[in-house]
């Protein structure tokens, strides 16, 4: 198995330019950053994990700017979004951001995507929460065209633009890998359509085998499984290894630099038995 981390980079924790080299020095191969543009003051949607919304959700850095900072000081680290909220993003701007990250990193960008859960946040962006899945799919299809066609156009129900030139194109060919989050049948259909990997989050390790079986029934054997925000206890890691998980993204709490480095040492020790 390969090992990386998933985290919230904020203005109150370690910076991306410090985090990236620290990961490479400890043998991790990937950094995946969460995205929330803002949190509306009037909140209605319950936090999926229960309880109060953690402070990190209010303070996330822009993931593409942060990953660009990490790209400048690393050589091999994969740089991913976990997840980009595509239903809240302009597809042309997003295509350019991912392609730019891929270009400046020498082909290390990974586009982790999901439909999102915070309905108030979506509405601030003009997104109807009831349409977010369909909107996300159309935007991703449009982004793929912008990456892969010199003269790209898209005409859907929710996304529509006439032929455009959009450079730079990504370094990776035919395009950067897309990791798809979510655990519904519709998410599995997305994996089948355009996903290089399925990226489950919040699935108990003992329940993962059944979820993988469901995903395989829809998407086949091709997509990898990359576990997002994974625990690092031995029992969980044994299960991931037995199930053939391609990459484990340990959850890294958002902390000051000295505490983060200590936590990374602990995570690297947990991973060492599986390398």
Buried (B, 14 or more C-beta within 10 A) or exposed (E): BBBBBBBBBBEEBBBBBBBBBBBBEBEBBBBBBBBBEBBBEEBEBEEEEEEEBEEBBEBBBEBBEBBBBBBEBBEEBBBBBBBBBBBBBEBBEBBBBBBBBBBBBEEBBBBBBBBBBBBBBBBEBEBEBEBBBBBBBBBBBBBBBBBEBEEBEBEBEBBEBEEBEBEEBBBBEEBBBBBBBBBEEEBBBBBBBBBBBBBBBEBEBEEBEEBBEBBBEBBEEEBBBBBBBBBBEEEBBEBBEEBEBBBBBBBBEBBEEEEBBEBBEEBBEBBEEBE
